[in-house]
Amino acid sequence: MNFKIELPEFVEKYYSIIDFGAKSDREFNNQKAIQLAIDTASQNGGGIVVIPNGYYLSGPIELKSDVNLHLENNAFLQFTKSKEEYPLIWTEYEGIKRIRAVSPISAKNQKNIAITGSGIIDGAGDLWRGIKQFKLTKKEWERCLKKSPYVIEGKEGGIWCPTKTYYEGVLKGEPNYDDPNALAIASENYDVYRPVLVSLIECDRILIEGLTIQNSPAWNIHPLYCTNFTLKNANIKNKFSAQNGDGIDLESCQNCEIADTIFAVGDDGICIKSGKNKEARKKKVPTKNVWIHGCKVFDAHGGFVVGSEMSRGVSNIIVEDCIFSGTDIGVRFKSAMGRGGVVEDITIKNIYMSNIIEEAMIFTMGYVLVNIEDANEGKNEQFGKEDIPEFKNIHLENIICNNSNTAIKINGLELLPIHDITIKNSSFYANKSLDLKLCKNIILDNVEITTKEKRALYKNEVFSA
């Protein structure tokens, strides 16, 4: 590893939230007490704000420089949901400027911060999220209808809406962002604009360690434009039905480590992003220098994922010694015409997978935005050279997958095929072997792929399709 990740350091001065008026109670809102403890610690040179064992209800809180928010072993921090406490703001989500509600936990332009301990942080996401019917059992769907009768009909049985305001907001759609009253218009349906649980923007030296973080309204953890970020020894959880319930979305960040963490979430598990499309490319902030190791991902859309928002570029990523079990896809690189950006210099090794529903590994340029056939036929003349995304110089070694639908899928663009991908010393058992289209210099070196029909061993073979 050719980069260094700096960890935060804290003075050993302790601030119990109890001393600031907090109490363990089912209905008492501790937001003011927790925030006062954080503010006081930061103003006095920093320290450790302690949430002791107990149940604590809270509205949204902001982390401040030089403060470690520490949850004791049996501390349960449960967030609220209300229009008054969660006003709408302008921020970035899914790679572009968006309206979202304030996050339960946030920090912006702060240094030397942490959330540690072995307690539980719960974002009350079940109060925010709509749920697609096909993701639920009949009994689960009936339980939802008892809570709220609002359903938006769709192709796969519809989407359950937790509130009338959510239902009406989805039907109405987002306001025109050029309208100076956009926030006020959107606020009528505030809970459509689900926040990420932990939002970290332009922060430096950040540590999240040991906790269970669960039940997020949208993504669980979203570091954006951060440096020296570390997540380790944590449990990140969401129900599989949780829409946009990503584990972590590391976006336009540099010098980061994700280690020894378990993800069981409703969307992508470990996701690397760097903004979306032309708007994002105005900011030259790629994601680079990231070390991911010792992690386990269960029941997610993807185990390790790059994209589809990768327009500022992604480089120098190391992923090693991880397990993906029961995910839709194992290793997933996704982008689309219009994104632009370059994903390069990625090393992925010692990855063990089982019961992958679709592809063990996929590299695709046909994720969203435009029809990939139209792009390949040159029917999207509004796109210039800078809009063409690129995947290159990606090395995978010792990848073992027992059971997937497709072993390896690489589908690029005629304008710029996916190129220079090396897969070495790996073994796959799958229903289908290779799906290679619009790609160049794909090297399979000592790769065994077994299907029901045959077993194939590729010894330093080069493919272009």
Sequence and secondary structure as in RCSB ss.txt:
>XXXX:A:sequence
MNFKIELPEFVEKYYSIIDFGAKSDREFNNQKAIQLAIDTASQNGGGIVVIPNGYYLSGPIELKSDVNLHLENNA
FLQFTKSKEEYPLIWTEYEGIKRIRAVSPISAKNQKNIAITGSGIIDGAGDLWRGIKQFKLTKKEWERCLKKSPY
VIEGKEGGIWCPTKTYYEGVLKGEPNYDDPNALAIASENYDVYRPVLVSLIECDRILIEGLTIQNSPAWNIHPLY
CTNFTLKNANIKNKFSAQNGDGIDLESCQNCEIADTIFAVGDDGICIKSGKNKEARKKKVPTKNVWIHGCKVFDA
HGGFVVGSEMSRGVSNIIVEDCIFSGTDIGVRFKSAMGRGGVVEDITIKNIYMSNIIEEAMIFTMGYVLVNIEDA
NEGKNEQFGKEDIPEFKNIHLENIICNNSNTAIKINGLELLPIHDITIKNSSFYANKSLDLKLCKNIILDNVEIT
TKEKRALYKNEVFSA
>XXXX:A:secstr
           S EEEGGGGT    SS B HHHHHHHHHHHHHTT EEEEE SEEEEE  EE  TTEEEEE TTE
EEEE   TTTS EEEEEETTEEEEEE  SEEEES EEEEEEESSEEE  GGGT  EEGGGS HHHHHHHHHH   
EE  TTS EE SSHHHHHHHHH    TTSTTHHHHHHTTGGGS   SEEEES EEEEEES EEE  SS SEEEES
 EEEEEES EEE  TT TT  SEEEES EEEEEES EEE SS SEEEE   HHHHHTS   EEEEEEES EEES 
SEEEEEES  TT EEEEEEEEEEEES SEEEEEE BTT   EEEEEEEEEEEEE  SSEEEEEESBSSSS HHHH
HTT  TT  GGG  EEEEEEEEEEEEEEEEEEEEEE  SSS EEEEEEEEEEEEEEEEEEEESEEEEEEEEEEEE
 SS EEEESSEEE  
